[in-house]
Amino acid sequence: MAEVHRPGTVLTVREVLHGAEWASWDERVVADDGTVLATVLADGTPMTFPPHPVPHPWGRHAAWTATSVLKLRREGDWYSVWRFFDTDGVPVRWYVNFETPAVRAPGAVEVNDLQLDVVIDPDGSWHWKDVHHLAPSLASGRISHDELLATLAAAAEVADLLERDDRWWAPWDGWTLADGTL
């Protein structure tokens, strides 16, 4: 069974690229049933970027700013689902972030962002983001051929879910930051 984290626990999220930590920050657990891990990345959370041969695109930032984010990571999925909240705690939009399946560990979660995203507007319409990063990321070795294929398969799955309005994350639509354990 997966490592289950208690609500209120602070986890370190580590992005791992080519076997080495690329970035890290803390997120607070909101819920975890062993299948879906729900965490919040709070506005102002410090971020660290250890030395790495590949510069991290967020490396110029010392902290996550301007939004707080509910993140839902489902066991085995090649994506996580994010809900952005503005600085007043008002929900802004849903977002699908394609990434390697989360690896749970005591006090931590490891992932690697795979470039592709979906932005879901409040009216339910959606569009792809960062598609143009896929080919250069593959060419540079930032993502592998297998990761690209898994990302494209996950993208097809997400597009199908959105087209059918069959979002497994819909039960979180009414969740607010006030409901969390920040």
Secondary structure, 3 states (H helix, E strand, C coil): CCCCCCCCCEEEEEEEECCEEEEEEEEEEEEECCCEEEEEECCCCEEECCCCCCCCCCCCCCECCCCEEEEEEECCCCEEEEEEECCCCCEEEEEEEEECCCEEECCEEEECEEEEEEEECCCCCEEEECHHHHHHHHHHCCCCHHHHHHHHHHHHHHHHHHHCCCCCCHHHCCCCHHHCCC
